[in-house]
Amino acid sequence: MDKMWSGRFSSSASSLLDEFNASIMYDRKLYQEDIEGSLAHAAMLAKQGILTTEDLIAITDGLNQVKSEIESGEFEWKISDEDLHMGIEKRLTAIIGDAGKKLHTARSRNDQVAVDFRRWVLKRNKEIVEALKLLMNEVLVVADKHTETLIPGMTHLQHAQPTNFGFHLGAYLSMFKRDIERFESSYERNNVSPLGCAALAGTPHNVDRDMTAELLGFSSVSTNCLDTVSDRDFALEILFNISTMMMHISRLSEELVMWSSYEFGFVELSDEYSTGSSIMPQKKNPDVPELLRGKTGRVYGSLMGLLTVMKGLPLAYNKDTQEDKEGVFDSVETALISLEILKEAIKTMEVKAHNMESACSVGHLAATDLADYLVEKCDIPFREAHFITGRAVAKSEELKIDLSDIELKYLQEIDSRINKDVLEFLILRNSMNARTSAGGTSTARTKEQLEQFKNYLKD
């Protein structure tokens, strides 16, 4: 009968229930947030006259000792204590006596865990944002070097139009910027304090919720206590944000896998971030991007798991909510190491610009430019220009050449309105640089885009 809540019970909990019910072996990750929350709560209780100055001193010293014991490895985490809140409170009471029993006045584990977990998530939001910015900086370094390097732009994984590699990487910079904005928006929306809501309905004690919110770095207090103690939107949001970010990482990883194959030969990952085969000595496998693709599914699972836990819960707190943490802990760790290793893989990879540019001479990438020429220079309606260009492509296929290499005489056989100035339109670099509309792939526009990302990261 050593449970804090055992007064109403006539027999002890079974060891099986202890094992099934306990969260202490993983929620102890929140010890710092829990102790900080308790220190703020105790300071507020003393200011409001609910605790004496002597109680506050004893509790503060005791909690600091508990923190030292945890960080030195001396603290004993026991399954029988259920969760870190009970484990820390029990140890505090053992150190300072009855003053430790007063700490939980005007507080429930419901608002206590909501404070701890919310603050932990908010901190991780900021860490992920910083890691994203570091990744963006490395992508920018590579993109800056390749604003003139031609690479086939694709749709349906088929050659479409010539672009430059810096422009291609700029697409991922756009994705990562949106990821940052999602994390930052989530931080602002969820930076509210649950402390003082107690079990579900507030407390009759004369507490000062604004004081504890300020001490703990929250921007305000929550509005409705019934919602607050059962709210896990902040956890769902970080899981969604991580999932979306990992989807973007997975898309880039897929391209790195393709680009590093012999079929593409666009990049070569460094030996530091590649592995070999146990049977085939010649192999150099792109395990880093492959693992990043795989870990994306892992974080999706955590998001779907918590959505499923929350979908049928009545108000207010329910024990189901104890299942909110492990998936978030794992997903945050996955996100941070994924961002770090992708940054290093990009930093150390070799870009094979010659192979990228050679690939542009396959697939008739200048076809749209021929159609545009017919519209602009020959005043031909686009649909007719499209048909004429299709015939030019068919002729190039017959000649076993790329459209960018076709001779003027063949084009004039197809349509006599075509003049020799068409050849300038078929030069692939001219094609890339012709796309000067805002957001386009021309080198000038690409440099503008990269400059915007640099300025964004400076702010």
NUKEVO-389588 format. One record per residue (C-alpha): residue number from 1; residue in one letter; z, x, y. Coordinates in pm, 1 decimal. Each point is the difference from the previous one (the first is absolute). Last residue first. Layout:
BEGIN
R    n  res         w         u         v
R  NUM    A         Z         X         Y
...
***
This chain:
BEGIN
R    n  res         w         u         v
R  459    D   -4008.1    1648.5    3678.4
R  458    K    -161.9     316.2    -142.3
R  457    L    -112.9    -175.4    -320.7
R  456    Y    -189.9    -260.9     198.6
R  455    N    -164.7     265.3     213.7
R  454    K    -124.8     178.1    -311.4
R  453    F    -125.4    -328.8    -147.6
R  452    Q    -189.1     -78.2     320.5
R  451    E    -150.8     348.5      -2.0
R  450    L    -122.5     -59.1    -354.4
R  449    Q    -176.0    -315.3     113.7
R  448    E    -165.4     172.2     294.8
R  447    K    -113.2     283.5    -227.7
R  446    T    -155.1    -255.1    -233.0
R  445    R    -180.6    -163.8     291.2
R  444    A    -157.3     330.4     102.5
R  443    T     -85.8      93.8    -358.4
R  442    S    -169.3    -334.9     -49.6
R  441    T     177.0    -217.6    -255.9
R  440    G      63.1    -312.6     203.5
R  439    G     328.2    -146.0     121.5
R  438    A    -151.1     -93.8     333.7
R  437    S    -379.1       8.9     -32.4
R  436    T    -154.2     346.7     -21.3
R  435    R    -170.3     -24.6    -336.4
R  434    A    -297.6     219.9      87.0
R  433    N     197.4     309.1     -96.1
R  432    M     -12.2     -82.5    -369.8
R  431    S    -371.7     -81.4       9.2
R  430    N     -74.8     311.8     200.5
R  429    R     180.7     201.3    -265.6
R  428    L    -208.3    -170.2    -267.0
R  427    I    -337.9      62.1     161.1
R  426    L    -190.1    -324.6     -61.2
R  425    F      12.9    -118.6     361.0
R  424    E    -166.6     320.4     120.3
R  423    L    -281.6     -66.0    -247.8
R  422    V     -71.4    -336.2     160.1
R  421    D    -136.9     181.3     304.9
R  420    K    -320.2      41.5    -203.1
R  419    N    -100.8    -361.0      53.6
R  418    I      41.9    -311.7    -216.7
R  417    R    -217.1    -293.3     104.2
R  416    S    -238.9      75.8    -285.0
R  415    D     238.6    -138.1    -261.1
R  414    I      15.5     105.2    -366.6
R  413    E    -278.8     257.5      29.6
R  412    Q     170.9     117.5     320.1
R  411    L     316.9      75.5    -198.1
R  410    Y    -194.6     200.1    -255.7
R  409    K    -178.4     197.9     269.8
R  408    L     330.4      87.7     173.3
R  407    E     125.9     200.1    -297.0
R  406    I     315.7    -101.4    -182.7
R  405    D     294.7     242.6       2.6
R  404    S     271.2    -232.7     139.6
R  403    L    -120.6    -265.3    -245.8
R  402    D     112.1     223.5    -286.6
R  401    I    -264.8     123.9    -239.2
R  400    K    -124.6    -102.3    -343.7
R  399    L    -341.6    -105.0     139.1
R  398    E      39.2    -344.8    -158.4
R  397    E     358.3     -16.5     124.3
R  396    S    -122.1      89.2     348.2
R  395    K    -260.5    -277.5     -22.3
R  394    A     270.0    -249.3    -100.4
R  393    V     208.2     111.5     297.4
R  392    A    -295.2     -51.5     230.5
R  391    R     -56.3    -349.0    -148.5
R  390    G     364.1     -83.1      67.9
R  389    T     -45.3     124.9     354.7
R  388    I    -285.0    -245.8      50.6
R  387    F     216.3    -283.8    -132.5
R  386    H     292.5      87.9     229.9
R  385    A    -235.2      28.7     296.8
R  384    E    -124.4    -352.7     -76.6
R  383    R     358.5    -125.6      -1.0
R  382    F      77.0     202.4     312.9
R  381    P    -282.0    -145.6     208.6
R  380    I    -252.8     271.9      97.1
R  379    D      -0.1     124.7     358.2
R  378    C    -153.1     331.3    -105.4
R  377    K     245.2     242.6     157.1
R  376    E     334.2    -180.9     -29.8
R  375    V     -56.8    -228.6    -297.5
R  374    L    -211.0     244.3    -200.4
R  373    Y     237.6     282.7      86.1
R  372    D     301.6    -205.0    -112.7
R  371    A    -170.7     -60.7    -335.0
R  370    L     -66.4     372.7     -33.9
R  369    D     360.1      70.1      91.4
R  368    T     120.6    -243.0    -265.0
R  367    A    -194.2     198.1    -259.0
R  366    A     138.6     337.2     107.7
R  365    L     245.9      19.3    -289.5
R  364    H    -286.2       1.9    -253.0
R  363    G     223.3      55.8    -305.5
R  362    V       1.4     376.6     -27.8
R  361    S     -21.9     241.4     291.7
R  360    C     356.5     -87.6      96.7
R  359    A     131.6     168.5    -314.2
R  358    S    -112.5     333.5     137.7
R  357    E     224.4     -50.6     302.8
R  356    M     305.4     -59.5    -215.6
R  355    N     -85.6     292.9    -224.2
R  354    H     -30.2     233.2     298.6
R  353    A     331.5    -122.1     144.2
R  352    K     203.0     102.5    -302.6
R  351    V     347.3     -76.7     133.7
R  350    E     264.2     218.7    -164.2
R  349    M     341.3    -157.2     -56.4
R  348    T     325.4     156.0     126.1
R  347    K      96.2    -235.1     283.7
R  346    I    -127.6    -304.7    -187.2
R  345    A     216.3      77.6    -305.0
R  344    E     296.4      82.0     225.0
R  343    K     -14.4    -331.3     184.0
R  342    L     -51.9    -187.3    -326.8
R  341    I     310.6     173.5    -138.5
R  340    E     219.8    -100.5     292.7
R  339    L    -121.2    -357.4      29.8
R  338    S      44.5     -56.8    -372.4
R  337    I     347.3     157.5       3.8
R  336    L     109.6    -238.3     275.2
R  335    A    -157.6    -312.3    -145.5
R  334    T     134.0      55.4    -351.9
R  333    E     351.8      54.7     132.3
R  332    V     -29.3    -316.7     207.4
R  331    S    -135.7    -192.8    -299.2
R  330    D     282.3     113.2    -227.7
R  329    F     274.7     -97.4     243.2
R  328    V    -172.5    -332.1      73.6
R  327    G     -42.0     -80.0    -369.2
R  326    E     363.1      87.4     -69.9
R  325    K     135.7    -202.0     290.4
R  324    D     -77.8    -370.9     -17.8
R  323    E     131.9     -79.3    -348.1
R  322    Q     347.8     -65.5     143.8
R  321    T    -166.9    -299.9     163.9
R  320    D      25.0    -185.4    -330.2
R  319    K     374.6     -11.3      67.6
R  318    N     -58.2    -280.8     247.5
R  317    Y      73.5      -5.5     373.0
R  316    A     -74.6    -319.1     196.4
R  315    L    -204.0    -207.8     -42.4
R  314    P    -204.8     -95.7    -304.1
R  313    L    -208.7     269.7    -169.2
R  312    G    -335.9     -95.4    -144.1
R  311    K    -243.0     254.0     149.3
R  310    M     239.4     289.6      48.7
R  309    V     -13.0     163.8    -342.4
R  308    T    -376.3     -53.6     -24.8
R  307    L     -64.6     160.0     337.4
R  306    L     225.1     285.1    -111.4
R  305    G    -202.9      66.5    -314.1
R  304    M    -336.0     -42.5     172.7
R  303    L      91.4     268.5     251.4
R  302    S     138.0     233.5    -266.6
R  301    G    -310.9     -44.1    -212.4
R  300    Y    -227.5      80.9     293.6
R  299    V     200.9     320.3      35.8
R  298    R     -89.8     106.1    -354.8
R  297    G    -362.7    -103.1      34.8
R  296    T     -35.1     242.1     291.2
R  295    K     157.3     267.9    -216.5
R  294    G    -313.2       3.7    -211.4
R  293    R    -238.9      66.5     286.5
R  292    L     228.4     276.0     126.2
R  291    L      10.6     144.0    -350.7
R  290    E    -379.2      23.4      -3.8
R  289    P      -2.1     154.1     347.4
R  288    V     237.6     274.4    -118.3
R  287    D    -151.9      43.4    -346.8
R  286    P    -339.6     113.7     124.5
R  285    N     -76.1     191.0    -323.7
R  284    K    -141.6     348.8     -25.6
R  283    K    -146.6      33.5    -347.7
R  282    Q    -166.0     312.8    -137.3
R  281    P     265.2      73.3    -263.5
R  280    M     -45.2    -333.1    -182.6
R  279    I     290.8     -61.4    -241.1
R  278    S     321.1     -30.3     202.8
R  277    S    -199.5     -79.3     312.1
R  276    G      68.0     137.1     346.0
R  275    T     183.4    -111.6     312.6
R  274    S     -75.5     -25.9     369.1
R  273    Y     213.5      15.2     315.5
R  272    E      70.1     371.5      22.5
R  271    D    -345.1      80.4    -139.4
R  270    S    -145.3    -147.2     316.9
R  269    L    -204.2    -319.5      -9.2
R  268    E    -373.8      51.2      25.2
R  267    V    -198.3    -230.0     223.8
R  266    F    -348.8    -154.4      17.6
R  265    G    -108.3      94.5    -352.4
R  264    F    -134.7    -350.2     -63.5
R  263    E    -107.5      -2.1    -365.8
R  262    Y     209.9     310.6     -66.9
R  261    S     311.0    -204.8      81.0
R  260    S     220.9      82.5     301.0
R  259    W    -157.8    -273.2     214.1
R  258    M      67.8    -264.4    -262.6
R  257    V     369.7      83.2     -36.2
R  256    L      35.1      45.6     376.2
R  255    E    -168.1    -337.5      50.6
R  254    E     246.7    -169.4    -232.2
R  253    S     285.9     174.6     179.6
R  252    L    -119.7    -135.6     335.1
R  251    R       7.1    -351.3    -144.5
R  250    S     337.7      66.4    -160.9
R  249    I     148.6     119.5     328.2
R  248    H    -114.8    -322.5     165.2
R  247    M     151.6    -204.4    -283.2
R  246    M     311.7     216.2      30.9
R  245    M      32.4    -101.9     365.7
R  244    T     -38.8    -366.8     -92.4
R  243    S     262.4      32.4    -272.8
R  242    I     234.1     192.5     229.6
R  241    N     -28.8    -270.3     265.6
R  240    F      51.4    -273.2    -259.1
R  239    L     305.4     177.2    -142.4
R  238    I     136.0      63.2     349.5
R  237    E     -54.4    -364.8      81.3
R  236    L     162.6    -128.2    -317.6
R  235    A     312.1     200.9      76.9
R  234    F      15.1    -130.2     358.2
R  233    D     -67.3    -351.6    -127.5
R  232    R     313.8      24.6    -210.4
R  231    D     193.8    -276.6     172.7
R  230    S     285.4    -153.8    -200.8
R  229    V     286.1     117.7     219.3
R  228    T    -197.4     -60.5     318.2
R  227    D    -129.8    -350.2     -68.2
R  226    L     343.5    -157.6     -24.2
R  225    C     120.3     221.7     284.1
R  224    N    -252.8    -129.6     250.8
R  223    T     -98.2     203.9     306.2
R  222    S      22.1     365.3    -105.5
R  221    V     158.6     247.5     237.9
R  220    S    -194.4     220.2     239.0
R  219    S    -171.3     339.6      41.2
R  218    F     178.7     154.3    -296.9
R  217    G     121.7     357.5      31.1
R  216    L     314.9     -28.7    -209.2
R  215    L     242.8      23.4     290.8
R  214    E    -208.1    -247.7     199.9
R  213    A      -2.6    -258.0    -279.4
R  212    T     371.5      53.9     -56.6
R  211    M      70.6     -78.1     365.9
R  210    D    -234.2    -297.0      15.6
R  209    R     172.5    -155.9    -299.4
R  208    D     336.3      -9.3     175.1
R  207    V     242.9    -168.8    -236.0
R  206    N     265.5    -260.1      79.1
R  205    H      65.8    -102.5    -359.8
R  204    P    -126.6    -343.0    -106.0
R  203    T    -293.0     165.8    -180.5
R  202    G    -372.7     -66.9     -31.9
R  201    A    -150.4    -256.2    -233.3
R  200    L    -154.8     192.6    -289.3
R  199    A     244.8     247.9    -153.8
R  198    A      83.4     200.8     312.3
R  197    C    -253.5     -43.7     282.0
R  196    G     182.4     267.7     197.2
R  195    L    -241.3     278.6     -87.3
R  194    P    -358.5    -124.9     -42.7
R  193    S    -131.5     218.9     281.9
R  192    V    -358.2     -22.9     122.9
R  191    N    -269.1     269.7     -19.8
R  190    N    -227.8    -211.5    -218.7
R  189    R    -273.1     -87.2     249.0
R  188    E      -5.4     340.5     168.4
R  187    Y     -18.6     189.3    -327.7
R  186    S    -267.1    -230.5    -139.0
R  185    S    -216.5      59.9     304.9
R  184    E      39.6     374.6     -42.8
R  183    F     -88.2     -13.3    -369.8
R  182    R    -305.3    -216.8      69.0
R  181    E    -115.2     220.5     287.8
R  180    I      26.1     306.6    -219.8
R  179    D    -214.7    -164.4    -265.6
R  178    R    -255.3     -98.7     263.8
R  177    K     -21.4     365.5     101.8
R  176    F     -42.7      96.4    -365.0
R  175    M    -298.5    -232.1     -32.7
R  174    S    -165.4     128.1     316.4
R  173    L      51.5     359.1    -115.1
R  172    Y    -164.7    -102.9    -325.9
R  171    A    -311.5    -115.3     186.0
R  170    G      10.4     318.6     206.4
R  169    L     -49.9     193.9    -323.0
R  168    H    -348.3    -150.4     -23.1
R  167    F     -70.0      76.0     366.2
R  166    G      99.6     363.9     -53.8
R  165    F    -231.2       8.0    -300.8
R  164    N    -303.1    -104.9     200.7
R  163    T    -214.3    -305.8     -65.2
R  162    P    -344.8     -46.5    -150.0
R  161    Q     -77.8    -356.1    -109.3
R  160    A      12.5    -196.0    -328.2
R  159    H      34.9     201.5    -320.2
R  158    Q     144.6    -226.5    -269.7
R  157    L     371.5     -37.6     -77.0
R  156    H     -40.1    -372.9      81.0
R  155    T     -34.2     126.3     358.1
R  154    M     -22.3     369.4      69.2
R  153    G     -13.2     246.0     287.4
R  152    P    -159.6     317.4    -129.4
R  151    I     160.5     307.1     154.9
R  150    L    -125.2     208.6     291.3
R  149    T     229.3     267.3     145.4
R  148    E     -12.8     -30.1     378.6
R  147    T     352.0    -134.6      57.1
R  146    H     119.9     229.4    -277.8
R  145    K     256.9     240.2     140.2
R  144    D     192.7    -266.3     189.9
R  143    A      22.3    -213.1    -314.9
R  142    V     179.6     276.8    -188.5
R  141    V     264.6      49.1     268.9
R  140    L      23.8    -375.8      51.0
R  139    V      82.2     -53.5    -367.9
R  138    E     283.7     249.1      40.3
R  137    N     135.3    -180.7     307.3
R  136    M     -27.1    -336.3    -172.9
R  135    L     215.9     126.9    -286.8
R  134    L     266.6     116.9     243.1
R  133    K     -10.1    -338.9     173.4
R  132    L      40.6    -178.0    -331.5
R  131    A     305.1     212.8     -81.1
R  130    E     156.7     -94.6     334.2
R  129    V     -65.1    -368.7     -64.4
R  128    I     146.3      31.5    -349.6
R  127    E     318.2     151.2     138.8
R  126    K      31.4    -273.7     263.4
R  125    N     -29.9    -280.1    -253.3
R  124    R     246.0     189.8    -221.8
R  123    K     264.7     -32.6     270.0
R  122    L     -65.4    -373.7      29.1
R  121    V      28.1     -40.1    -376.9
R  120    W     338.0     174.2     -11.2
R  119    R     122.7    -208.5     294.6
R  118    R    -104.0    -322.7    -174.9
R  117    F     161.0     106.4    -326.8
R  116    D     334.7      81.4     153.8
R  115    V      19.2    -295.9     236.5
R  114    A    -105.7    -254.3    -263.9
R  113    V     240.4     163.7    -244.1
R  112    Q     289.2     -61.1     239.0
R  111    D    -115.6    -347.3     100.1
R  110    N      25.8    -122.4    -358.5
R  109    R     284.4     234.9     -94.1
R  108    S     197.7    -213.1     237.3
R  107    R     166.2      86.7     331.9
R  106    A     260.0    -146.7     232.4
R  105    T     273.2     220.3    -155.3
R  104    H    -149.6     244.3    -250.7
R  103    L     172.9     298.8     157.1
R  102    K     349.2    -140.4     -50.6
R  101    K      35.0     121.4    -359.0
R  100    G     -47.2     358.8     113.6
R   99    A     304.3     -30.0     224.3
R   98    D     198.4     -78.3    -315.0
R   97    G     -25.4     353.2    -139.9
R   96    I    -181.8     289.7     165.7
R   95    I    -162.1     192.2    -288.4
R   94    A       5.9    -259.4    -280.5
R   93    T    -109.6    -263.7     250.5
R   92    L    -300.8     210.0      96.5
R   91    R     -88.3      54.9    -366.9
R   90    K       4.4    -375.4     -63.6
R   89    E    -202.1     -67.6     314.4
R   88    I    -262.8     258.0     -96.7
R   87    G     -42.8    -133.3    -352.9
R   86    M       7.0    -361.4     113.4
R   85    H    -275.9      54.6     253.9
R   84    L    -193.6     230.7    -236.2
R   83    D     -39.7    -274.0    -256.5
R   82    E     153.0    -132.5    -320.0
R   81    D     325.0     204.6       4.0
R   80    S       4.8      -9.1    -381.6
R   79    I    -316.7     209.2      -8.4
R   78    K     197.0     284.8     153.9
R   77    W    -123.9     256.8     251.6
R   76    E     242.9     290.0      17.6
R   75    F      -8.8     187.4     330.2
R   74    E      21.3     377.6     -33.8
R   73    G    -372.7      58.8      48.2
R   72    S      40.9     179.5     332.6
R   71    E    -187.6    -272.3     186.3
R   70    I     203.6    -278.0    -157.2
R   69    E     331.2     176.9      60.3
R   68    S     -90.0      69.9     361.2
R   67    K     -91.2    -366.1      52.4
R   66    V     329.5    -109.8    -152.7
R   65    Q     184.4     236.7     233.9
R   64    N    -183.8    -145.1     299.1
R   63    L      92.3    -347.3    -119.5
R   62    G     365.7      97.1     -22.8
R   61    D      11.1     156.0     345.3
R   60    T    -159.3    -309.5     153.3
R   59    I     221.5    -237.5    -197.8
R   58    A     317.9     186.0      92.3
R   57    I     -93.4      21.9     366.7
R   56    L     -95.9    -367.2      10.4
R   55    D     320.6    -110.0    -170.2
R   54    E     206.7     201.1     248.6
R   53    T    -188.0    -156.4     290.7
R   52    T      88.3    -338.5    -141.9
R   51    L    -261.8    -228.2    -153.6
R   50    I     -85.8    -352.2     114.1
R   49    G      55.0      92.4     363.9
R   48    Q    -365.2     -53.6      96.5
R   47    K     -47.2     372.4      67.9
R   46    A     157.0      76.4    -337.1
R   45    L    -232.7    -239.8    -182.8
R   44    M    -299.6     150.6     183.4
R   43    A      93.0     355.5     -97.0
R   42    A      50.4    -113.5    -361.2
R   41    H    -342.8    -165.4     -11.9
R   40    A    -168.0     308.9     146.5
R   39    L     170.6     227.0    -254.2
R   38    S     -88.1    -242.0    -279.1
R   37    G    -366.7      -3.9      98.0
R   36    E      -7.8     379.4      13.4
R   35    I     160.0      11.9    -345.7
R   34    D    -253.3    -243.4    -144.0
R   33    E    -297.0     167.6     165.9
R   32    Q     105.4     335.9    -143.8
R   31    Y      68.7    -145.9    -345.1
R   30    L    -337.2    -176.6     -28.3
R   29    K    -124.5     213.1    -292.8
R   28    R     308.8    -137.7    -174.7
R   27    D    -220.6    -303.9     -54.6
R   26    Y    -139.0     166.8    -314.2
R   25    M     293.8      61.6    -232.2
R   24    I     211.5    -255.8     181.9
R   23    S    -214.0    -300.4     -89.0
R   22    A     231.3    -145.4    -262.6
R   21    N     -38.2    -344.1    -153.9
R   20    F    -155.7      91.6    -333.7
R   19    E     228.8     296.9     -70.1
R   18    D     315.4    -178.2     114.9
R   17    L    -109.1    -312.3    -186.6
R   16    L     -28.0     203.1    -321.7
R   15    S     339.5     157.5      66.2
R   14    S     144.1    -349.2       3.8
R   13    A     163.8    -125.3     316.8
R   12    S     378.8     -15.4      -9.8
R   11    S     194.7    -314.8     -65.0
R   10    S     185.5    -257.2     209.3
R    9    F    -230.6      -5.0     301.8
R    8    R      70.8    -129.3     353.6
R    7    G     161.7     323.6     114.1
R    6    S    -283.0     214.8    -141.6
R    5    W    -202.8      46.6     321.5
R    4    M      84.9     364.3      63.5
R    3    K     -50.3      65.6    -370.9
R    2    D     273.1     187.7    -186.1
R    1    M      90.2    -280.7    -239.7
***
